[in-house]
Amino acid sequence: MNISKISNIVAGIRRYYRVSDTSLGILAANLEERKYSKGHLLTRPGIKDHYVYFIEKGCTRTYLSVNGKEVTNWFSCEGDITFSSTSFYYKKPAYEFVEVLENATIYAISIETLEKLFETDIEFANWGRVIHQDVLFKMQTLRLDRLNLTANERYDKFCLENPTLLNRVNLGYIASFLGITQQYLSNLRGQNRF
């Protein structure tokens, strides 16, 4: 496959590390194009998933079911990757849901194939290291923000860092992600802060 067909994925990869066209061509040759409808679940708790998903078009959310309530803990859009962390890192069944929020074009690669790419291509090994460092830092920052920032400050920060999500994602999912109620979020949005 020509890498021009996956331009958002290429841009997303290169946000983290300058991977050459040659290495991207190897990746592209191992990607399987999939079309998903809004509401499709890529991963489900208790089921081991065998793929990492590169998003060319669309948006997903990762969430957990906690005491019967959905708690959103991540969003992924064009150029991002998404996967079950327990399946990818530990070869165990997923503990989270990954839901497609819009009709999407997503390219799947088997975890086994991606790991071989990490072993044989230094550019992809470095990309994998850098993207995981960045995500770990973002997750740590989210946790610290929940401890140190007010709900208003968390919302303002979310708006600044994720302006495209505001009109693409259900308000309830954003509220859950921020650790506030949907009613409180609606009140904040009504203040025309952004």
Backbone as JSON Lines, residues from 0, in Angstrom:
{"i":0,"aa":"M","n":[0.84,-1.18,0.0],"ca":[0.0,0.0,0.0],"c":[0.88,1.24,0.0]}
{"i":1,"aa":"N","n":[0.46,2.23,-0.75],"ca":[1.16,3.49,-0.8],"c":[0.89,4.28,0.48]}
{"i":2,"aa":"I","n":[1.93,4.87,1.07],"ca":[1.74,5.57,2.34],"c":[0.9,6.83,2.2]}
{"i":3,"aa":"S","n":[0.67,7.3,0.97],"ca":[-0.19,8.48,0.8],"c":[-1.64,8.16,1.17]}
{"i":4,"aa":"K","n":[-1.99,6.89,1.15],"ca":[-3.35,6.47,1.52],"c":[-3.58,6.58,3.03]}
{"i":5,"aa":"I","n":[-2.49,6.65,3.8],"ca":[-2.59,6.72,5.26],"c":[-1.94,8.02,5.77]}
{"i":6,"aa":"S","n":[-2.27,9.12,5.13],"ca":[-1.59,10.38,5.43],"c":[-1.79,10.84,6.88]}
{"i":7,"aa":"N","n":[-2.97,10.64,7.45],"ca":[-3.17,11.04,8.86],"c":[-2.35,10.16,9.8]}
{"i":8,"aa":"I","n":[-2.26,8.89,9.48],"ca":[-1.45,7.98,10.29],"c":[0.02,8.37,10.21]}
{"i":9,"aa":"V","n":[0.49,8.65,9.0],"ca":[1.89,9.06,8.82],"c":[2.17,10.33,9.62]}
{"i":10,"aa":"A","n":[1.27,11.31,9.51],"ca":[1.46,12.56,10.27],"c":[1.46,12.28,11.78]}
{"i":11,"aa":"G","n":[0.58,11.39,12.22],"ca":[0.53,11.04,13.64],"c":[1.81,10.37,14.12]}
{"i":12,"aa":"I","n":[2.34,9.47,13.33],"ca":[3.59,8.8,13.68],"c":[4.72,9.82,13.75]}
{"i":13,"aa":"R","n":[4.77,10.69,12.75],"ca":[5.86,11.66,12.68],"c":[5.74,12.79,13.7]}
{"i":14,"aa":"R","n":[4.59,12.91,14.35],"ca":[4.49,13.84,15.49],"c":[5.43,13.43,16.61]}
{"i":15,"aa":"Y","n":[5.7,12.14,16.69],"ca":[6.52,11.61,17.77],"c":[7.95,11.31,17.35]}
{"i":16,"aa":"Y","n":[8.12,10.85,16.11],"ca":[9.47,10.46,15.67],"c":[9.52,10.49,14.15]}
{"i":17,"aa":"R","n":[10.62,10.95,13.61],"ca":[10.78,11.07,12.15],"c":[11.08,9.7,11.54]}
{"i":18,"aa":"V","n":[10.03,8.96,11.24],"ca":[10.16,7.65,10.63],"c":[10.23,7.84,9.12]}
{"i":19,"aa":"S","n":[11.17,7.18,8.48],"ca":[11.4,7.34,7.04],"c":[10.27,6.73,6.22]}
{"i":20,"aa":"D","n":[10.17,7.18,4.96],"ca":[9.18,6.61,4.05],"c":[9.41,5.11,3.87]}
{"i":21,"aa":"T","n":[10.65,4.68,3.88],"ca":[10.96,3.25,3.72],"c":[10.35,2.45,4.86]}
{"i":22,"aa":"S","n":[10.58,2.89,6.09],"ca":[10.03,2.17,7.25],"c":[8.5,2.26,7.26]}
{"i":23,"aa":"L","n":[7.97,3.43,6.89],"ca":[6.51,3.56,6.84],"c":[5.91,2.63,5.78]}
{"i":24,"aa":"G","n":[6.64,2.42,4.7],"ca":[6.19,1.49,3.67],"c":[6.1,0.07,4.19]}
{"i":25,"aa":"I","n":[7.05,-0.3,5.05],"ca":[7.01,-1.64,5.67],"c":[5.79,-1.75,6.57]}
{"i":26,"aa":"L","n":[5.54,-0.7,7.35],"ca":[4.34,-0.7,8.2],"c":[3.09,-0.82,7.34]}
{"i":27,"aa":"A","n":[2.99,0.02,6.31],"ca":[1.8,0.05,5.46],"c":[1.52,-1.32,4.84]}
{"i":28,"aa":"A","n":[2.56,-2.03,4.49],"ca":[2.39,-3.35,3.88],"c":[1.78,-4.36,4.85]}
{"i":29,"aa":"N","n":[1.85,-4.05,6.14],"ca":[1.31,-4.95,7.16],"c":[0.0,-4.48,7.78]}
{"i":30,"aa":"L","n":[-0.53,-3.38,7.28],"ca":[-1.79,-2.84,7.8],"c":[-2.98,-3.41,7.05]}
{"i":31,"aa":"E","n":[-4.04,-3.64,7.78],"ca":[-5.29,-4.13,7.19],"c":[-6.36,-3.05,7.37]}
{"i":32,"aa":"E","n":[-6.88,-2.54,6.26],"ca":[-7.89,-1.49,6.34],"c":[-9.22,-2.07,6.82]}
{"i":33,"aa":"R","n":[-9.83,-1.34,7.75],"ca":[-11.14,-1.74,8.27],"c":[-12.03,-0.5,8.38]}
{"i":34,"aa":"K","n":[-13.29,-0.68,8.06],"ca":[-14.28,0.39,8.21],"c":[-15.18,-0.01,9.37]}
{"i":35,"aa":"Y","n":[-15.37,0.92,10.28],"ca":[-16.23,0.65,11.43],"c":[-17.31,1.72,11.53]}
{"i":36,"aa":"S","n":[-18.48,1.32,11.98],"ca":[-19.58,2.24,12.21],"c":[-19.53,2.76,13.63]}
{"i":37,"aa":"K","n":[-20.13,3.92,13.81],"ca":[-20.26,4.51,15.14],"c":[-20.88,3.48,16.08]}
{"i":38,"aa":"G","n":[-20.28,3.36,17.27],"ca":[-20.79,2.44,18.28],"c":[-20.1,1.09,18.31]}
{"i":39,"aa":"H","n":[-19.31,0.78,17.27],"ca":[-18.61,-0.51,17.25],"c":[-17.58,-0.57,18.38]}
{"i":40,"aa":"L","n":[-17.48,-1.72,19.01],"ca":[-16.48,-1.91,20.07],"c":[-15.28,-2.65,19.49]}
{"i":41,"aa":"L","n":[-14.12,-1.98,19.5],"ca":[-12.88,-2.61,19.04],"c":[-12.38,-3.63,20.07]}
{"i":42,"aa":"T","n":[-12.5,-3.28,21.35],"ca":[-12.09,-4.19,22.42],"c":[-13.19,-4.24,23.46]}
{"i":43,"aa":"R","n":[-13.24,-5.39,24.16],"ca":[-14.2,-5.6,25.25],"c":[-13.49,-6.27,26.41]}
{"i":44,"aa":"P","n":[-13.9,-5.93,27.63],"ca":[-13.29,-6.59,28.79],"c":[-13.49,-8.11,28.73]}
{"i":45,"aa":"G","n":[-12.46,-8.82,29.16],"ca":[-12.51,-10.27,29.21],"c":[-12.15,-10.96,27.92]}
{"i":46,"aa":"I","n":[-11.92,-10.2,26.85],"ca":[-11.57,-10.79,25.56],"c":[-10.19,-10.3,25.15]}
{"i":47,"aa":"K","n":[-9.29,-11.23,24.9],"ca":[-7.93,-10.87,24.48],"c":[-7.99,-10.36,23.04]}
{"i":48,"aa":"D","n":[-7.46,-9.17,22.83],"ca":[-7.42,-8.59,21.49],"c":[-6.02,-8.8,20.92]}
{"i":49,"aa":"H","n":[-5.94,-8.94,19.62],"ca":[-4.67,-9.27,18.97],"c":[-4.15,-8.16,18.08]}
{"i":50,"aa":"Y","n":[-4.76,-6.96,18.17],"ca":[-4.42,-5.9,17.24],"c":[-4.14,-4.57,17.92]}
{"i":51,"aa":"V","n":[-3.35,-3.76,17.22],"ca":[-3.19,-2.34,17.51],"c":[-3.87,-1.63,16.35]}
{"i":52,"aa":"Y","n":[-4.6,-0.55,16.65],"ca":[-5.4,0.13,15.65],"c":[-4.86,1.53,15.4]}
{"i":53,"aa":"F","n":[-4.56,1.83,14.13],"ca":[-4.11,3.14,13.69],"c":[-5.32,3.84,13.07]}
{"i":54,"aa":"I","n":[-5.64,5.03,13.55],"ca":[-6.84,5.73,13.1],"c":[-6.51,6.69,11.97]}
{"i":55,"aa":"E","n":[-7.05,6.4,10.81],"ca":[-6.9,7.3,9.65],"c":[-8.03,8.33,9.64]}
{"i":56,"aa":"K","n":[-9.23,7.89,9.95],"ca":[-10.39,8.8,9.97],"c":[-11.32,8.34,11.08]}
{"i":57,"aa":"G","n":[-11.72,9.28,11.94],"ca":[-12.66,8.94,13.0],"c":[-12.09,9.2,14.38]}
{"i":58,"aa":"C","n":[-12.85,8.75,15.35],"ca":[-12.52,9.02,16.75],"c":[-12.97,7.84,17.6]}
{"i":59,"aa":"T","n":[-12.22,7.54,18.64],"ca":[-12.58,6.47,19.57],"c":[-12.45,6.98,21.01]}
{"i":60,"aa":"R","n":[-13.06,6.26,21.9],"ca":[-12.83,6.52,23.32],"c":[-12.55,5.2,24.0]}
{"i":61,"aa":"T","n":[-11.73,5.25,25.02],"ca":[-11.44,4.11,25.86],"c":[-12.17,4.35,27.17]}
{"i":62,"aa":"Y","n":[-12.88,3.33,27.64],"ca":[-13.59,3.51,28.9],"c":[-13.66,2.21,29.68]}
{"i":63,"aa":"L","n":[-13.92,2.37,30.96],"ca":[-14.07,1.25,31.88],"c":[-15.48,1.27,32.43]}
{"i":64,"aa":"S","n":[-15.97,0.13,32.86],"ca":[-17.23,0.07,33.57],"c":[-16.9,-0.06,35.05]}
{"i":65,"aa":"V","n":[-17.26,0.97,35.82],"ca":[-16.97,1.0,37.25],"c":[-18.3,1.08,38.0]}
{"i":66,"aa":"N","n":[-18.62,0.02,38.71],"ca":[-19.89,-0.04,39.43],"c":[-21.08,0.27,38.51]}
{"i":67,"aa":"G","n":[-21.03,-0.28,37.31],"ca":[-22.12,-0.1,36.36],"c":[-22.12,1.23,35.64]}
{"i":68,"aa":"K","n":[-21.12,2.06,35.89],"ca":[-21.05,3.38,35.27],"c":[-19.84,3.43,34.33]}
{"i":69,"aa":"E","n":[-20.04,4.01,33.14],"ca":[-18.94,4.15,32.18],"c":[-18.05,5.31,32.58]}
{"i":70,"aa":"V","n":[-16.75,5.04,32.67],"ca":[-15.77,6.07,33.0],"c":[-14.78,6.17,31.85]}
{"i":71,"aa":"T","n":[-14.84,7.27,31.13],"ca":[-13.96,7.49,29.98],"c":[-12.57,7.89,30.47]}
{"i":72,"aa":"N","n":[-11.55,7.21,29.93],"ca":[-10.2,7.57,30.35],"c":[-9.26,7.95,29.2]}
{"i":73,"aa":"W","n":[-9.76,7.95,27.95],"ca":[-8.88,8.35,26.85],"c":[-9.69,8.56,25.58]}
{"i":74,"aa":"F","n":[-9.24,9.48,24.75],"ca":[-9.8,9.69,23.41],"c":[-8.67,9.54,22.4]}
{"i":75,"aa":"S","n":[-8.99,8.99,21.24],"ca":[-8.02,8.87,20.16],"c":[-8.7,9.28,18.86]}
{"i":76,"aa":"C","n":[-7.97,10.06,18.05],"ca":[-8.52,10.55,16.78],"c":[-7.52,10.33,15.66]}
{"i":77,"aa":"E","n":[-7.77,10.97,14.53],"ca":[-6.92,10.8,13.35],"c":[-5.44,10.92,13.71]}
{"i":78,"aa":"G","n":[-4.67,9.93,13.25],"ca":[-3.24,9.92,13.49],"c":[-2.83,9.23,14.78]}
{"i":79,"aa":"D","n":[-3.8,8.92,15.63],"ca":[-3.51,8.25,16.91],"c":[-3.58,6.74,16.75]}
{"i":80,"aa":"I","n":[-3.12,6.05,17.78],"ca":[-3.3,4.61,17.87],"c":[-4.17,4.33,19.08]}
{"i":81,"aa":"T","n":[-4.81,3.17,19.07],"ca":[-5.58,2.72,20.23],"c":[-5.47,1.21,20.29]}
{"i":82,"aa":"F","n":[-5.63,0.68,21.51],"ca":[-5.5,-0.76,21.71],"c":[-5.86,-1.09,23.14]}
{"i":83,"aa":"S","n":[-6.01,-2.38,23.41],"ca":[-6.16,-2.84,24.78],"c":[-4.77,-2.93,25.39]}
{"i":84,"aa":"S","n":[-4.55,-2.19,26.46],"ca":[-3.22,-2.19,27.06],"c":[-2.84,-3.55,27.64]}
{"i":85,"aa":"T","n":[-3.79,-4.25,28.24],"ca":[-3.43,-5.57,28.81],"c":[-3.15,-6.58,27.71]}
{"i":86,"aa":"S","n":[-3.88,-6.5,26.6],"ca":[-3.62,-7.42,25.49],"c":[-2.27,-7.11,24.84]}
{"i":87,"aa":"F","n":[-1.98,-5.82,24.65],"ca":[-0.73,-5.43,23.99],"c":[0.48,-5.71,24.87]}
{"i":88,"aa":"Y","n":[0.44,-5.29,26.11],"ca":[1.61,-5.4,26.98],"c":[1.78,-6.76,27.64]}
{"i":89,"aa":"Y","n":[0.67,-7.41,27.94],"ca":[0.75,-8.63,28.76],"c":[0.12,-9.86,28.12]}
{"i":90,"aa":"K","n":[-0.42,-9.73,26.92],"ca":[-1.06,-10.85,26.21],"c":[-2.2,-11.45,27.02]}
{"i":91,"aa":"K","n":[-2.94,-10.57,27.7],"ca":[-4.07,-11.0,28.53],"c":[-5.34,-10.35,28.02]}
{"i":92,"aa":"P","n":[-6.49,-10.84,28.46],"ca":[-7.75,-10.23,28.03],"c":[-7.83,-8.76,28.42]}
{"i":93,"aa":"A","n":[-8.56,-8.02,27.62],"ca":[-8.74,-6.59,27.85],"c":[-9.49,-6.36,29.16]}
{"i":94,"aa":"Y","n":[-9.26,-5.22,29.76],"ca":[-10.06,-4.8,30.91],"c":[-10.88,-3.56,30.56]}
{"i":95,"aa":"E","n":[-10.65,-3.01,29.35],"ca":[-11.32,-1.8,28.94],"c":[-12.08,-2.0,27.64]}
{"i":96,"aa":"F","n":[-13.01,-1.1,27.4],"ca":[-13.7,-1.01,26.13],"c":[-12.98,0.03,25.28]}
{"i":97,"aa":"V","n":[-12.9,-0.19,23.98],"ca":[-12.53,0.86,23.03],"c":[-13.69,0.94,22.05]}
{"i":98,"aa":"E","n":[-14.36,2.09,22.05],"ca":[-15.56,2.29,21.25],"c":[-15.31,3.3,20.14]}
{"i":99,"aa":"V","n":[-15.79,3.0,18.94],"ca":[-15.72,3.91,17.81],"c":[-16.84,4.94,17.97]}
{"i":100,"aa":"L","n":[-16.48,6.23,17.98],"ca":[-17.45,7.3,18.21],"c":[-18.03,7.91,16.94]}
{"i":101,"aa":"E","n":[-17.39,7.65,15.82],"ca":[-17.84,8.14,14.51],"c":[-17.56,7.03,13.5]}
{"i":102,"aa":"N","n":[-18.25,7.06,12.38],"ca":[-17.88,6.13,11.31],"c":[-16.4,6.35,11.03]}
{"i":103,"aa":"A","n":[-15.65,5.27,10.95],"ca":[-14.2,5.4,10.95],"c":[-13.52,4.5,9.94]}
{"i":104,"aa":"T","n":[-12.35,4.95,9.5],"ca":[-11.42,4.13,8.72],"c":[-10.22,3.91,9.62]}
{"i":105,"aa":"I","n":[-10.01,2.67,9.97],"ca":[-8.98,2.3,10.93],"c":[-8.15,1.18,10.32]}
{"i":106,"aa":"Y","n":[-6.85,1.25,10.51],"ca":[-5.96,0.22,10.0],"c":[-5.44,-0.6,11.17]}
{"i":107,"aa":"A","n":[-5.61,-1.91,11.07],"ca":[-5.19,-2.81,12.14],"c":[-3.88,-3.49,11.76]}
{"i":108,"aa":"I","n":[-3.07,-3.72,12.77],"ca":[-1.85,-4.52,12.61],"c":[-1.81,-5.46,13.81]}
{"i":109,"aa":"S","n":[-1.43,-6.69,13.57],"ca":[-1.38,-7.62,14.7],"c":[-0.28,-7.19,15.67]}
{"i":110,"aa":"I","n":[-0.53,-7.42,16.92],"ca":[0.45,-7.09,17.95],"c":[1.76,-7.81,17.67]}
{"i":111,"aa":"E","n":[1.66,-9.06,17.25],"ca":[2.85,-9.85,16.95],"c":[3.66,-9.21,15.82]}
{"i":112,"aa":"T","n":[3.0,-8.75,14.77],"ca":[3.7,-8.12,13.65],"c":[4.33,-6.8,14.07]}
{"i":113,"aa":"L","n":[3.6,-6.0,14.87],"ca":[4.16,-4.73,15.33],"c":[5.38,-4.96,16.22]}
{"i":114,"aa":"E","n":[5.32,-5.97,17.07],"ca":[6.48,-6.27,17.92],"c":[7.69,-6.69,17.09]}
{"i":115,"aa":"K","n":[7.46,-7.44,16.02],"ca":[8.57,-7.81,15.12],"c":[9.14,-6.57,14.45]}
{"i":116,"aa":"L","n":[8.27,-5.63,14.1],"ca":[8.72,-4.38,13.5],"c":[9.59,-3.61,14.5]}
{"i":117,"aa":"F","n":[9.18,-3.59,15.76],"ca":[10.0,-2.95,16.81],"c":[11.37,-3.61,16.91]}
{"i":118,"aa":"E","n":[11.43,-4.93,16.77],"ca":[12.68,-5.67,16.89],"c":[13.61,-5.48,15.7]}
{"i":119,"aa":"T","n":[13.04,-5.22,14.52],"ca":[13.86,-5.2,13.31],"c":[14.07,-3.82,12.7]}
{"i":120,"aa":"D","n":[13.34,-2.82,13.18],"ca":[13.44,-1.49,12.59],"c":[13.67,-0.47,13.71]}
{"i":121,"aa":"I","n":[14.86,0.1,13.76],"ca":[15.22,1.01,14.85],"c":[14.34,2.25,14.86]}
{"i":122,"aa":"E","n":[13.9,2.7,13.68],"ca":[13.03,3.87,13.64],"c":[11.7,3.58,14.34]}
{"i":123,"aa":"F","n":[11.14,2.41,14.08],"ca":[9.88,2.07,14.75],"c":[10.09,1.75,16.22]}
{"i":124,"aa":"A","n":[11.22,1.18,16.55],"ca":[11.51,0.95,17.97],"c":[11.58,2.29,18.7]}
{"i":125,"aa":"N","n":[12.22,3.26,18.1],"ca":[12.3,4.6,18.71],"c":[10.95,5.28,18.75]}
{"i":126,"aa":"W","n":[10.16,5.18,17.68],"ca":[8.82,5.74,17.68],"c":[8.0,5.13,18.82]}
{"i":127,"aa":"G","n":[8.06,3.81,18.96],"ca":[7.31,3.13,20.02],"c":[7.72,3.62,21.41]}
{"i":128,"aa":"R","n":[9.0,3.81,21.6],"ca":[9.49,4.3,22.9],"c":[9.0,5.71,23.16]}
{"i":129,"aa":"V","n":[9.12,6.58,22.17],"ca":[8.75,7.99,22.35],"c":[7.25,8.15,22.55]}
{"i":130,"aa":"I","n":[6.43,7.44,21.77],"ca":[4.98,7.59,21.92],"c":[4.53,7.07,23.29]}
{"i":131,"aa":"H","n":[5.12,5.99,23.75],"ca":[4.74,5.47,25.06],"c":[5.21,6.4,26.19]}
{"i":132,"aa":"Q","n":[6.35,7.02,26.03],"ca":[6.79,8.02,27.01],"c":[5.79,9.17,27.07]}
{"i":133,"aa":"D","n":[5.36,9.63,25.91],"ca":[4.43,10.76,25.84],"c":[3.09,10.41,26.48]}
{"i":134,"aa":"V","n":[2.57,9.23,26.17],"ca":[1.29,8.82,26.74],"c":[1.41,8.64,28.25]}
{"i":135,"aa":"L","n":[2.49,8.06,28.72],"ca":[2.7,7.91,30.16],"c":[2.71,9.28,30.83]}
{"i":136,"aa":"F","n":[3.39,10.24,30.22],"ca":[3.44,11.59,30.77],"c":[2.04,12.22,30.8]}
{"i":137,"aa":"K","n":[1.27,12.05,29.71],"ca":[-0.09,12.6,29.66],"c":[-0.97,11.97,30.73]}
{"i":138,"aa":"M","n":[-0.85,10.66,30.92],"ca":[-1.66,9.99,31.93],"c":[-1.28,10.46,33.34]}
{"i":139,"aa":"Q","n":[-0.01,10.64,33.56],"ca":[0.45,11.14,34.86],"c":[-0.05,12.58,35.07]}
{"i":140,"aa":"T","n":[-0.02,13.38,34.04],"ca":[-0.51,14.75,34.12],"c":[-2.01,14.78,34.4]}
{"i":141,"aa":"L","n":[-2.77,13.89,33.75],"ca":[-4.21,13.82,34.01],"c":[-4.48,13.5,35.47]}
{"i":142,"aa":"R","n":[-3.73,12.58,36.01],"ca":[-3.91,12.21,37.42],"c":[-3.58,13.39,38.33]}
{"i":143,"aa":"L","n":[-2.48,14.07,38.05],"ca":[-2.11,15.23,38.86],"c":[-3.12,16.36,38.71]}
{"i":144,"aa":"D","n":[-3.64,16.55,37.5],"ca":[-4.66,17.58,37.28],"c":[-5.9,17.3,38.11]}
{"i":145,"aa":"R","n":[-6.3,16.03,38.19],"ca":[-7.48,15.68,39.01],"c":[-7.25,16.02,40.48]}
{"i":146,"aa":"L","n":[-6.01,15.94,40.92],"ca":[-5.68,16.23,42.32],"c":[-5.48,17.71,42.59]}
{"i":147,"aa":"N","n":[-5.0,18.45,41.59],"ca":[-4.56,19.83,41.83],"c":[-5.39,20.92,41.17]}
{"i":148,"aa":"L","n":[-6.16,20.6,40.15],"ca":[-6.92,21.63,39.44],"c":[-8.4,21.54,39.78]}
{"i":149,"aa":"T","n":[-9.06,22.69,39.77],"ca":[-10.5,22.7,39.95],"c":[-11.16,22.14,38.69]}
{"i":150,"aa":"A","n":[-12.44,21.81,38.79],"ca":[-13.17,21.32,37.63],"c":[-13.15,22.34,36.49]}
{"i":151,"aa":"N","n":[-13.29,23.62,36.83],"ca":[-13.23,24.67,35.8],"c":[-11.87,24.68,35.11]}
{"i":152,"aa":"E","n":[-10.82,24.57,35.89],"ca":[-9.46,24.58,35.33],"c":[-9.23,23.35,34.46]}
{"i":153,"aa":"R","n":[-9.74,22.19,34.88],"ca":[-9.59,20.98,34.07],"c":[-10.33,21.12,32.74]}
{"i":154,"aa":"Y","n":[-11.52,21.7,32.79],"ca":[-12.29,21.91,31.56],"c":[-11.57,22.89,30.63]}
{"i":155,"aa":"D","n":[-11.1,24.01,31.19],"ca":[-10.38,24.99,30.37],"c":[-9.15,24.35,29.71]}
{"i":156,"aa":"K","n":[-8.42,23.56,30.46],"ca":[-7.23,22.9,29.92],"c":[-7.63,21.91,28.82]}
{"i":157,"aa":"F","n":[-8.69,21.15,29.05],"ca":[-9.16,20.2,28.04],"c":[-9.51,20.94,26.75]}
{"i":158,"aa":"C","n":[-10.21,22.07,26.86],"ca":[-10.6,22.85,25.69],"c":[-9.38,23.35,24.91]}
{"i":159,"aa":"L","n":[-8.39,23.81,25.64],"ca":[-7.18,24.31,24.98],"c":[-6.4,23.19,24.29]}
{"i":160,"aa":"E","n":[-6.33,22.03,24.92],"ca":[-5.54,20.93,24.4],"c":[-6.28,20.07,23.39]}
{"i":161,"aa":"N","n":[-7.62,20.12,23.39],"ca":[-8.41,19.23,22.53],"c":[-9.56,19.98,21.85]}
{"i":162,"aa":"P","n":[-9.28,21.08,21.16],"ca":[-10.38,21.89,20.61],"c":[-11.26,21.13,19.62]}
{"i":163,"aa":"T","n":[-10.69,20.2,18.88],"ca":[-11.49,19.49,17.88],"c":[-12.45,18.48,18.51]}
{"i":164,"aa":"L","n":[-12.17,18.03,19.72],"ca":[-13.04,17.05,20.36],"c":[-14.35,17.65,20.86]}
{"i":165,"aa":"L","n":[-14.35,18.92,21.15],"ca":[-15.52,19.55,21.77],"c":[-16.79,19.38,20.96]}
{"i":166,"aa":"N","n":[-16.69,19.39,19.64],"ca":[-17.87,19.24,18.8],"c":[-18.01,17.84,18.2]}
{"i":167,"aa":"R","n":[-17.13,16.95,18.58],"ca":[-17.16,15.6,18.02],"c":[-17.58,14.55,19.03]}
{"i":168,"aa":"V","n":[-17.44,14.87,20.31],"ca":[-17.6,13.87,21.36],"c":[-18.78,14.22,22.25]}
{"i":169,"aa":"N","n":[-19.54,13.22,22.62],"ca":[-20.66,13.37,23.54],"c":[-20.21,14.05,24.82]}
{"i":170,"aa":"L","n":[-20.99,15.03,25.28],"ca":[-20.63,15.78,26.49],"c":[-20.48,14.88,27.7]}
{"i":171,"aa":"G","n":[-21.29,13.84,27.78],"ca":[-21.2,12.91,28.9],"c":[-19.84,12.23,28.96]}
{"i":172,"aa":"Y","n":[-19.27,11.93,27.79],"ca":[-17.95,11.29,27.75],"c":[-16.87,12.26,28.22]}
{"i":173,"aa":"I","n":[-17.0,13.52,27.81],"ca":[-16.03,14.54,28.23],"c":[-16.14,14.77,29.73]}
{"i":174,"aa":"A","n":[-17.37,14.85,30.24],"ca":[-17.58,15.04,31.67],"c":[-16.95,13.89,32.45]}
{"i":175,"aa":"S","n":[-17.18,12.68,32.0],"ca":[-16.61,11.5,32.66],"c":[-15.09,11.56,32.66]}
{"i":176,"aa":"F","n":[-14.52,11.94,31.52],"ca":[-13.07,12.06,31.39],"c":[-12.51,13.08,32.38]}
{"i":177,"aa":"L","n":[-13.26,14.18,32.56],"ca":[-12.81,15.25,33.45],"c":[-13.14,15.0,34.92]}
{"i":178,"aa":"G","n":[-13.95,13.96,35.18],"ca":[-14.32,13.67,36.56],"c":[-15.36,14.62,37.11]}
{"i":179,"aa":"I","n":[-16.27,15.1,36.24],"ca":[-17.34,16.01,36.67],"c":[-18.67,15.49,36.13]}
{"i":180,"aa":"T","n":[-19.77,16.04,36.61],"ca":[-21.07,15.61,36.11],"c":[-21.36,16.28,34.77]}
{"i":181,"aa":"Q","n":[-22.24,15.67,34.01],"ca":[-22.62,16.25,32.72],"c":[-23.34,17.58,32.93]}
{"i":182,"aa":"Q","n":[-24.13,17.69,33.99],"ca":[-24.83,18.94,34.28],"c":[-23.83,20.07,34.55]}
{"i":183,"aa":"Y","n":[-22.79,19.76,35.34],"ca":[-21.77,20.77,35.64],"c":[-21.05,21.2,34.36]}
{"i":184,"aa":"L","n":[-20.75,20.23,33.51],"ca":[-20.1,20.54,32.24],"c":[-21.0,21.41,31.37]}
{"i":185,"aa":"S","n":[-22.28,21.1,31.31],"ca":[-23.22,21.92,30.54],"c":[-23.22,23.36,31.04]}
{"i":186,"aa":"N","n":[-23.19,23.52,32.36],"ca":[-23.13,24.87,32.94],"c":[-21.86,25.6,32.52]}
{"i":187,"aa":"L","n":[-20.73,24.89,32.55],"ca":[-19.46,25.51,32.13],"c":[-19.53,25.93,30.67]}
{"i":188,"aa":"R","n":[-20.05,25.07,29.82],"ca":[-20.15,25.37,28.38],"c":[-21.08,26.56,28.15]}
{"i":189,"aa":"G","n":[-22.11,26.68,28.99],"ca":[-23.05,27.79,28.87],"c":[-22.42,29.13,29.18]}
{"i":190,"aa":"Q","n":[-21.27,29.11,29.84],"ca":[-20.58,30.37,30.18],"c":[-19.77,30.9,28.99]}
{"i":191,"aa":"N","n":[-19.8,30.17,27.85],"ca":[-19.07,30.58,26.64],"c":[-17.61,30.91,26.94]}
{"i":192,"aa":"R","n":[-16.95,30.01,27.61],"ca":[-15.57,30.22,28.01],"c":[-14.62,30.13,26.81]}
{"i":193,"aa":"F","n":[-15.0,29.37,25.77],"ca":[-14.14,29.21,24.61],"c":[-14.93,29.33,23.34]}
